[in-house]
Amino acid sequence: MSIIYERVALIGLGLIASSMAHAMRRAGVVGEISGYARSAETRDVAREIGLCDRVCDSAAEAVAGADLVVLCVPVGAMGAVAAEIAPALKPGATVSDVGSVKRAVIDAVAPHLPEGVHFVPAHPLAGTEHSGPRSGFAELFDNRWCLIVPQEGSDRAAVTRLESYWQALGALTDEMEADHHDLVLAVTSHAPHLIAYTMVGVADDLRRVTDSEVIKYSAAGFRDFTRIAASDPTMWRDVFLNNKDATLEILGRFTEELFALQRAIRIGDGDHLHAYFTRTRAIRRGIIEAGQDTDAPDFGRARKA
């Protein structure tokens, strides 16, 4: 495959960035990868494992001369990073991101970028509960969606090029408007994460169930809640603070549904419960049929140590 971007800079070197580095090398679509992380320890690990061709000691150094700059930092840090790198950006470069929220990222980043730099936000719908530069692997994006969120007036050539890049990394791509993206993700990711954190917290609060019992007898449902709730706390704090309206809307709807199920259990309305579970089971089948998961007992996920 031919080179899509001669130089790519990754700002932030966690799971997504490290997986991008491995996937870029696998695809052979990038000439050079530079990287920067705020933590000196993270930079040292990245150098040790050869994650990037160059690991730099400042974000401005990392982006100098880059054709594509990808912001792989928590949503709450995007604006400050954009302000820091703006003077060093190459004219004609594309700046993108991997944030789980889009409207807040656009509002934070776009004002800092100079004329002649293309801003094309994106969001790969992929991840694990692991973090850090050692956690990445080339296959993370295979057959997973990456949503591209062009701005009004975005340069079409820059958008198309970024879509080609993500497809080369193994992803499926689609374009979506920012506010709609934030609502969709509130349903598919943000609210489920908050519910998982809550369920694990409830188990911790129920002192009649000891900690050892919770761990020893974890059935599949609770075990999968704990997998989701193991995700990076800084990232998820920023997601909820920056996608407040959509998340609260979905949580309000969730609360209504929960009250209806509570009532059905209380009055013994088995027909309501059966009909509800049948409808939701069909959604799970649809996810499997769309190739976005598997019905294998471990969901097809390799268990990492």
C-alpha positions in Angstrom: 0.0 0.0 0.0 1.3 3.5 -0.8 2.1 6.2 1.7 -0.9 8.3 2.8 0.9 10.6 5.2 4.7 11.0 5.1 4.8 12.1 8.8 2.3 11.5 11.5 2.5 12.9 15.0 0.7 11.2 18.0 0.1 13.5 21.0 -0.6 11.2 23.9 0.8 7.7 23.9 -1.9 5.5 25.5 -3.9 2.6 24.2 -5.3 4.3 21.1 -2.1 6.0 20.0 0.1 2.9 20.6 -2.4 0.8 18.6 -2.4 3.4 15.8 1.4 3.2 15.7 1.3 -0.6 15.4 -1.5 -0.5 12.8 0.4 2.2 10.8 3.5 0.0 10.6 1.4 -3.1 9.7 -0.3 -1.1 6.8 2.9 0.6 5.6 1.0 3.8 4.9 3.2 6.3 6.9 6.8 7.3 6.4 7.7 8.4 10.0 5.8 8.4 13.3 6.7 11.0 16.0 5.1 11.0 19.4 4.8 12.9 22.7 3.4 12.2 26.1 3.1 14.6 29.0 4.6 12.1 31.4 8.4 11.5 31.2 7.9 8.0 32.4 5.5 7.3 29.4 8.0 8.8 27.0 10.7 6.6 28.4 8.6 3.4 28.0 7.7 4.5 24.4 11.4 4.8 23.6 12.2 1.5 25.3 9.7 -0.4 23.2 10.4 1.5 20.0 6.8 2.7 19.7 7.6 5.7 17.5 10.4 6.6 15.2 11.0 9.6 17.3 9.7 10.3 20.9 9.9 14.0 21.5 10.1 16.0 24.8 7.6 18.6 23.7 4.3 18.5 21.8 5.5 21.3 19.5 8.7 19.4 18.6 6.6 16.3 17.8 4.2 18.1 15.4 6.9 20.1 13.5 6.7 19.0 9.8 3.9 16.5 10.4 1.3 16.0 7.7 -1.2 14.5 10.2 -1.4 15.3 13.9 -3.6 13.2 16.1 -4.6 14.4 19.5 -4.9 11.2 21.7 -5.3 13.0 25.1 -8.3 13.1 27.4 -11.1 15.4 26.1 -10.5 17.9 28.9 -6.9 18.5 27.8 -7.6 19.0 24.0 -7.8 22.7 24.1 -4.6 23.3 26.0 -2.7 20.9 23.7 -4.1 22.6 20.6 -2.9 26.0 21.9 0.5 24.6 22.6 1.1 23.0 19.2 -0.6 25.7 17.0 2.5 27.8 16.3 4.5 24.7 15.2 1.9 23.2 12.8 2.9 22.9 9.1 0.7 24.8 6.6 -1.6 22.3 4.9 -1.4 19.8 7.8 -4.4 17.9 9.1 -5.2 17.9 12.8 -7.5 15.2 14.1 -8.3 13.5 17.4 -9.7 10.3 18.8 -12.0 11.8 21.5 -15.3 10.1 22.5 -17.0 13.5 22.5 -17.1 15.7 19.4 -18.9 19.1 20.0 -16.8 20.0 23.1 -13.6 19.0 21.3 -14.4 21.1 18.3 -15.2 24.1 20.5 -12.0 23.6 22.4 -9.6 22.9 19.5 -10.8 24.8 16.4 -10.2 28.4 17.7 -6.5 27.7 18.2 -5.7 26.3 14.8 -4.1 28.6 12.2 -5.5 29.3 8.8 -4.5 26.7 6.3 -4.5 23.8 8.8 -7.3 21.3 8.3 -9.2 20.2 11.4 -11.0 16.8 10.8 -12.3 15.4 14.1 -12.6 11.6 14.3 -13.5 8.9 16.8 -12.5 5.2 16.5 -15.0 3.1 18.3 -12.5 0.7 19.7 -10.8 0.1 23.0 -10.0 -2.2 25.9 -9.8 -1.7 29.6 -6.1 -1.4 29.4 -4.1 1.8 29.0 -0.6 3.0 28.5 2.0 2.7 25.6 2.5 -1.1 26.2 -1.3 -1.8 25.8 -1.6 -1.2 22.1 -1.9 -3.8 19.3 -2.3 -3.5 15.6 -5.6 -5.3 15.4 -7.5 -3.0 17.7 -9.3 -1.2 14.9 -9.9 -4.2 12.6 -13.6 -4.2 11.5 -14.4 -1.5 14.0 -16.0 1.8 13.1 -14.2 5.1 13.0 -16.6 8.0 12.8 -15.3 11.0 10.9 -16.9 14.4 11.9 -16.1 17.0 9.3 -16.8 20.7 10.0 -18.9 23.0 7.9 -16.5 24.0 5.1 -14.0 21.2 5.8 -11.6 20.5 3.0 -13.0 17.4 1.2 -9.6 16.2 0.1 -8.4 16.3 3.8 -11.5 14.4 4.9 -11.1 11.7 2.2 -7.4 11.3 3.0 -8.2 10.8 6.7 -10.9 8.2 5.9 -8.4 6.4 3.6 -5.9 6.4 6.5 -8.3 4.9 9.0 -9.4 2.3 6.5 -5.8 1.3 6.0 -5.6 0.8 9.8 -8.4 -1.7 9.5 -11.4 0.4 10.4 -14.7 0.9 8.8 -15.5 4.6 8.3 -18.6 6.7 8.3 -19.2 10.5 8.5 -21.5 12.0 11.2 -22.5 15.4 12.4 -21.0 16.4 15.8 -24.1 16.7 17.9 -25.6 13.5 16.5 -22.4 11.7 17.2 -22.5 12.8 20.9 -26.1 11.6 21.2 -25.3 8.2 19.6 -22.3 7.7 21.8 -24.3 8.7 24.9 -26.5 5.7 24.1 -23.9 3.2 22.9 -21.0 4.0 25.2 -21.3 6.8 27.7 -24.4 5.8 29.6 -23.5 2.1 29.7 -20.1 3.0 31.2 -21.8 5.2 33.9 -24.2 2.3 34.6 -21.3 -0.1 34.9 -19.4 2.1 37.3 -22.6 2.4 39.3 -23.3 -1.3 39.5 -19.7 -2.0 40.6 -20.1 0.7 43.2 -23.4 -0.7 44.4 -21.7 -4.1 44.9 -19.0 -2.4 46.9 -21.6 -0.7 49.1 -23.6 -3.9 49.8 -21.6 -5.0 52.9 -23.9 -8.1 53.3 -22.0 -9.4 50.2 -18.4 -9.6 51.2 -15.6 -8.4 48.9 -14.3 -12.0 48.6 -17.8 -13.2 47.5 -18.1 -10.5 44.9 -14.8 -11.5 43.4 -15.0 -15.3 43.8 -18.6 -15.7 42.6 -18.7 -13.1 39.8 -21.1 -14.3 37.2 -20.8 -13.2 33.6 -23.0 -10.1 34.1 -21.1 -8.5 36.9 -17.8 -9.6 35.5 -18.5 -7.7 32.3 -19.6 -4.7 34.3 -16.2 -4.7 36.0 -14.4 -5.0 32.7 -16.1 -1.8 31.5 -15.6 0.0 34.9 -11.9 -0.7 34.8 -11.5 1.9 32.0 -9.3 5.0 32.5 -11.0 7.3 35.1 -9.5 10.6 33.8 -10.8 9.9 30.3 -14.3 9.0 31.5 -14.5 12.0 33.9 -13.8 14.3 30.9 -16.3 12.4 28.7 -19.2 13.0 31.1 -18.3 16.6 31.9 -18.1 17.3 28.1 -21.1 15.4 26.9 -23.4 16.5 29.7 -26.6 17.2 27.9 -26.8 14.0 25.7 -25.7 11.8 28.6 -28.3 13.3 31.0 -31.0 12.8 28.3 -30.2 9.1 27.9 -29.9 8.6 31.7 -33.3 10.2 32.2 -34.7 7.7 29.6 -32.9 4.8 31.3 -34.4 5.8 34.7 -37.9 5.8 33.2 -37.3 2.3 31.8 -35.8 1.1 35.1 -38.9 2.3 37.0 -41.2 0.5 34.6 -39.2 -2.8 35.1 -39.2 -2.3 38.9 -43.0 -2.0 38.7 -43.3 -5.1 36.6 -41.3 -7.1 39.0 -43.2 -5.7 42.0 -46.6 -6.6 40.6 -45.5 -9.8 39.0 -46.1 -8.7 35.4 -44.2 -11.5 33.6 -45.7 -10.6 30.2 -44.1 -7.2 30.4 -40.7 -8.6 31.4 -40.7 -11.3 28.8 -41.7 -8.9 26.0 -39.0 -6.4 27.1 -36.2 -9.0 27.3 -37.3 -10.4 23.9 -37.0 -7.0 22.3 -33.6 -6.2 23.8 -32.3 -9.7 22.9 -33.0 -8.9 19.3 -30.7 -5.9 19.5 -27.9 -8.1 20.8 -28.4 -10.4 17.8 -28.2 -7.4 15.5 -24.9 -6.4 16.9 -23.5 -9.9 16.3 -25.0 -10.1 12.8 -23.3 -6.7 12.0 -20.0 -8.2 12.8 -19.4 -5.9 15.8 -19.1 -8.7 18.3 -19.3 -12.5 18.5 -21.6 -14.9 20.5 -18.5 -16.8 21.8 -18.5 -17.2 25.6 -15.7 -14.7 26.0 -17.1 -12.4 23.3 -14.1 -13.3 21.2 -11.8 -11.0 23.2 -8.3 -12.2 24.0 -7.8 -12.1 27.7 -4.8 -10.0 28.5 -2.8 -10.5 31.6 
